[in-house]
């Protein structure tokens, strides 16, 4: 099952009219610091994005109280979902999500998490995946990589189990008849660091997570799991070019806690739309290879339904 950027766009358009005539909610402003929960560990894509969003809000004085980043990446994001579900102050609790927002409740039904009870705020963009190896591996092409993996004993790392990175790696295993040992991490930053330190042999980090190590020459990109070649890596082919009809993107979105008031939801929706429209965020998406894709609350709700069904299929395909 391919998760293309086009699907994200179609999903946004399908529900665009649903909220066109919504009445504005009464004014709300935070009265204390906002718990800005991050559904992953420090240093990964979600962490970087949350801290950049927080910095833009602070720089432009957009909030009456600060957004306070708070990493809760345990259990493939289960820690974050539980924290939001159980918060005593939903009007001051928001979450930066990735696709584990869909996969973790599916894989851990005992959590009792229903994502439809969460409050949609904003889709800020989508993030592609890239296959990376260390510069000293001697591998310079995807074909070289396949030959090396087939020698056996190959070790890769990724964020969590049964979520984004492992889904992409499972695709590689199933479509190229590979056997890869997968080591789960709490965040993409740790994955990128261990690849640079040669503790693992490869990763499928998002571009932002590997950017520093790529700039220093420690890691080499081999193939992108995007619909088109990425502007930052024009010489890197897509897996589609190599004959497989597959692409996969990570959502970069903000949601509110279950039980958030309509007034608070309207406040955060306006806040993040303002941030999305800033030159700072537009430049950030370009520099970090994110694909621009704004979604308001109604589009997000419809999109969640679709992505739950798609990830059920992807998890089933990998035996989860």
N, C-alpha and C positions, 0 to 999 in steps of 0.2 A: 504494500500500500504506500503510494507516494504522497508526501505532504508538500505540495508545491506552493510557491509564493502566490501563484494564480488562485489556488484554493482559498488562501487567506483573503485575497482581494474579493473573490466572489462571495465569500461569507460576509464580508463587510457590506458589500452592496446589497445583498439580499434583505438585510434587516435595516437598511439605512433610513427608510421612511417610517419605521415603527415608532421612533421617538421624536419625529419632526414637530409634533404639536404638543409635546409635553409641557405642562405648566411649570414655571420656575418655582423652586422651593424657597422657603423663607431663609433669611440670612443666617449663616453659622460661621463661627471662627473658633479654632482650637483655643482652649483656655489653659492648656499645659503642653509640654513637649509631646510630639506624636511618635508613638512606637512604630518605627519603619522597619518591619521584620523582613529579613532576606531569607529566601527558601533554599539557601546553599551556604557553603563555607566561605571563609575569607579568600579574596584574591581571584575568584572565578568571575565569569561574565555577569551573573546576577549581582554579585557584590560590587563589581566595578560600576555597573549601571546605577544601582541604588545610591552609591556615594556620589556619582556625578550628578544625578538628579537632585540630591540633597544640596550639593554645592551650588547648582544653578538657582535653586529656591532661595538659598542664603545670600548669594551674590546680588540677586535682583530684589531682595527683601519682599518675597512673594507670600510669606506665611507669618502669621502673628506669633506663632510658637515654632521652634525648630523641629525638623524631621530628624529623628535620632536612629541611625542605622543599627540593626540588631540581628546578627547572624544566628540563625537557627536551622542548620542544615542536617541535623541528625535524622537517621531513618529515612534517607532519600527525601527529605523535606517534610516528613511526618511531624517532626517536632514543631515546625512552623505552622502547619495546618491545625494541630492541636492547640497551639498557643492562641491562634485567632479564634478558633471555635470557643475556647474557654475564657476569653478576655472579659474582664469586668467592665471595660470601657470601650465598646466597639467604635465610638465616635472618634477615638484617638488612637486607633490601631489599623494600620494598613500593611500590605504585603507585596513585595516584588516576587513575581512568579516566573517559572519556566515550565516546560512541558511535564515536569513531575507533579504539577498541579492536577494533571489528568491521570498520570500513571500510578502515583503513590496510593490514592484512594482505591484504584482498581486492584492493585496488588495486595493492599493491606485493608481488606474489608472490615476487619475487626476495629479499625479506627473509628468507624461510624461517621465518616466525613462525607457530606453531600455538598459538592462544590456549588450546586445551584443555590444554596443558602448564603453563599458569600456575595459581597456587594461589588458589582463591576465598577471600575473606575476608568481605566484607560489602557488600550494597547499602544505601546510605544514603538514597536517595530518587531522585525523577526530576524533571527541570527542564524546564518548557515554554519555547516560543519565542514572541517577540512582534516584530511589525514596527514599527520606529521610524523617524521622520523628524525633521529639525531643526525647531525652533520657527519659524524664519524662512522655512521652505519655502512657507508659505501653505497647506499641506495639513492638513486637519483630519479627513478621513474616508478610508476605504479606496477609495471611489469616486473621490475627488479624486486619490488616489495613482495609481490605474490610468490615469486620464486623463493625468496628468503623464508617467508612464513611456511611454505610447504616443506621446508627442511625439518620443521618440528620445533617444539619447545619455545614458541613465540609468546611473549608476554606484553599485553597492553593494559593501560589504565584508563579509567573514565570516572565521571561523576555518578555515584550511586549504582544501584543494581536495579535492573528492570526499568530504567529511565533512559534519557536521551542518548547518552554515549553508548550504553550497552545495546540499545536498539540498532544504532548504526553499525556497531561492530558485529552484531548478530546478522545483519544484512550481508556484510562482507563474508562471514563464515558460510552462510547458507547459499550464497550466489556464486562463490568461488571455491567451494569445497575446502574450507580452511578449518583448522583447529587452533583456537587462540585461547590462552589463559587470560582471564579478565580480572583485574584487581580494582574494586570499587573504592573511590575516594569521596570525601565530603564536599569537595569543591574543585572546580576546574583549575584554580590557581595552583593547588597542590599537584594536580596531574601534570600541568605544564612544567612545574619546577622539577618533578621527578624525571620527566623525559629529558630535560636539559642536563640533569645529573646522571642520566643513563641508568636510573633505577628501573625503568620500563623501556620497552623497545619502540613503542609508537603510541600515538593518541589520536583522537578525533576532536581535539579542542576547537572551540569557536575561535575565529581570528583574533578577537580582543584578548583572549586568554593566553595565546601564544605570541602575541605581538612583540613583547619585549625580548623574548628569546629568539624570535625570528630576526629582529633588528640587530641583535648582537651576533647573529650567525650560528647560533647553537642548534637550531632546528630547521628542517627543510619541508615545505609543503609538497605533497605528491598529487592529490586529487581533491576536488571540492564536491560536496554533496548538495549543490545548488542548481537552480534551473539554468543559469548562465554563468560564464566565467566571472570571477570576482575582480573588480577594478584594481584592487590592491595586489592581486596575483594574476596578471593577464596571461602568463605563460603556463598556468596550472590548469589542466583540463578538468572538466566535470565528469562524474561517473556516467552521466548520460552520453557524453561524447564517446566513452569507452564501451558503449553498447548495453548499458543497464538503465531501464526507465525508472530511475529512483532519484528522489531528492528529499531532503528533510531539513526543516527549520525549527529553531527553538523560539517560542514566544517570549517576548520581553514585555511584560504587562504589570499593571498595578491593580490590586483588588483590595476591597475593604472587608472588615470582619463581618460575620453574620450578625444581624441585628443592628447594623449601622442605621442611623436615622436618615430620612430622605434629605434633610437639610445638610447634614454632614457629607453625604454622598455627593450632593450638588457642589459643595465647596471643593472637595478633592477632584471631582471631574473637571471643574473649571481650572483648578490649580495645574493639573497635569496637561491639560490642553494648552494652557499658557506656556508651560515649560516645553512642550512638544514643538510649539511654533517659534521658540527662540532660535537665534542663529547658533547659539552654543550647542543645542541639541541636534540641530541639523548638521552642524559640522562634526559632532561626535559620531553620528550615524555613518557619515562618510569615512571618517578616519578609522572607525572600528569595523567597517564592512557590514554594518546592519542595513537591512532593507527597510526603507520607510513604509510604515503601514499604520495609520491612525485608525483606531476603532473606539467609538463611544460605547456607553453602557449597553444599549440594546443590541448592537452588533456583537458585543462580547458574549452576552447570554446565549444567543443563537449559536455562536461559534463554539462555546463550551460543549453544547450538546453534540455537535458534529465531531469535535475532537475526541470526546469520550468514546464515541463509536469507532473512530479510526484507530485509536490506541488500543481498544479491545482487540481489534484485528491484528495489530502489530505485536501485542503481547502474546496473543494466541500463537502467532507464527513463530515466536521464539520460545514457546513452551512454558510461558508464565501463566 
